Each structure stands twice: as structure tokens, then as C-alpha cells.
Amino acid sequence: MAFPSLSRRPSKIQKSARDNAIKKEFGQGYEHRRPRFTRPVYDFLVSYDLLPTADVDLLIAHYEEVGMYASFDWADREGNVFEVYYDEPIEYDFAVEGWYQVKAIKLKGV
């Protein structure tokens, strides 16, 4: 399943790499590190200025279908596809007739 195709692009996308190291300290002051993942894993914070009612309905339907336990594909502006989960429920507020302000959507890389 993929993230719904909305009529507006995100106004801001923050991408952050997840810590990829497992660290073990030893009593003599040594530290051993090894990779946690076999590939880079990213988390995203996706913001929209305003979304029309139809887009908010698509977002809510998608969230209700996958919840916070099923992964789905999400593509950034460059078309790179990432497998992600919702990290928090989607929050939105009524702005003006037919438009909603959606709080930043937190997506956690798989």
C-alpha cells in the first residue's frame, strides 16, 4: 500500500537519519561499535500548509486502513520511495470553509 496521492505537495519535508550504531563501552575506557542496520534508515516530518477537505479525507482513510502498525510506501519530492510507518496519529484542524490545517505528519522508517 502506498501513501495517498494528494492534490498539494508538502510545504516542508524534514529528513533525519536514524542512529546506525550499537555502542558497547568497556571498563578500561574502550568502546566497540557495530552497525545496527544493513542499510540507512530515515525518519520524516512532512508538513502541509493547508489541505482541501478531499485530501484530508484521503489521509484519514489511509491512516484508518494502515493504523500505526502496518508499513506503507512513501515517496519524497525526488521520487525516492521509503517504507515507513505512521509514528503518531494524524491531527488536523478546521481552517476555513473546505480547507484544513494538518499538523506535521511523523513517518518512521522501517
Sequence and secondary structure as in RCSB ss.txt:
>XXXX:A:sequence
MAFPSLSRRPSKIQKSARDNAIKKEFGQGYEHRRPRFTRPVYDFLVSYDLLPTADVDLLIAHYEEVGMYASFDWA
DREGNVFEVYYDEPIEYDFAVEGWYQVKAIKLKGV
>XXXX:A:secstr
 B    SS  SEEEEEE   EEEEE TTS EEEEES SS  EEEEEE S EEHHHHHHHHHHHHHHTTTS EEEE
 TT  EEEEEESS   EEEEETTEEEE  EEEEE 
